[in-house]
Amino acid sequence: MRLALTASILAAALIMPTPVLAQAAAPIGYWTTADDGERLLIGADTSCSFVAVGGALSVGNCAWQSSSRGGILTLYYSTAMGLAPIYWSVVWINQGTITVNGDMFYRRQ
């Protein structure tokens, strides 16, 4: 009896449509922290650059893995040993604000 009930629940779960969760758009644009200490440029053509005051400029291509509220932005830049990735956790706050690894960034187009 339990086996038949379990099988019918499993069959119903497989047949019923599952809801599709909305995926967050890539944060395309020019973003900076409030003091302009960090700058992130994300192009619609996958080009990206990042610089922090006192740091080196990183330029390359980006990939976006979306989630419901943001996603993972990966910048691939060239080194002597080949491509190297930088990973950032991005969360949309509103149309003009995101957090990047917890730091607040503002759209500056």
N, C-alpha and C positions, 0 to 999 in steps of 0.2 A: 504494500500500500504506500509506504513512504517513498519507495523507488519510483512508483508511478506518479506520485505528486511532485517529486523533485524533477522528473523528466518533463512533466507538463509545464511546470514553472520555467524551466530552462528553455523549452520550445517557445513559450510565449515571449520570453525575453529576447530571443533571437529574431522573432517575427516582428515585434513591435518596433516602430521607428524610434531612433534615439535622437534627442535634441542636438542640434549643431550649436556649439558654443562660438560666440563671436570672437574673432581674432583681431588683435590690435594692429593698427597700421604702423609701418616703419616711420620713425621720427625724422622724415626728410626735412632738411633745412639747416640753418645756421643757429647753433645753440651756444650760450655761454653761461657761466656762473654769474652771480650778481656783481661781483667785483672784476669780471672779465679775466680772472686768473686761470680759468680753463676754457678752452674753445673747441667745439666739435662741429664739423661741417659734414653733413651727410647728403650726398647727391642722389637724385632719382636714378642716375645711371650706375649706381653702386660705388661711385668714388667717395672716399672718406678721408678726412684728416683730423688729427687731434693734436693739441699742444697745450701744455701747462706752463705758466710763467716759471722760468728757470729750467725748463725741461727741453728735451729734443722734440722736434716736429715729427710726427708719425703720419705717413701718407700711404694710401693703398686703396684696396677695395673692401667693401663691407658686405656682410651677409646678415640677414635678419631672420630670427626664429621667433615667431610671435606666440603670445599667450593671450589670455583674455584681457589683461590689464597692461600689457607691455610686451617684453620679450628679452631675448639675448641678442645684443649687437656685437658682432665680431669684426674687428679690423685686421686684415691681413696686410702686413707691410714687409718689404724686402730687407733682408740682412745678408751678411756674407755667407751664412750657412743656408740660405733659402728663405722661404716665407715664414713669418712668425705671426701668431695670432695674439690679439688683445681681446679679452672678453669683458663686456659690460652688461650688467643687469639694468634694464631700462623699464621704468614704470611711468605711464601717462598720469599726470595729475589733472590737467585740462589741456585745451588746444594750444596754449602758449607755455606750458610748463611740464617738464619731465624730471624724474630723478634718475641719475646715472650712478650706480653703486651707492645710492643714498645721498649724493650731492644734488642740490637743486640747480637745474639748468633752465634758462629762459630763451624762448625763440627770439632771434634778433634780425630777422629778414629785413 
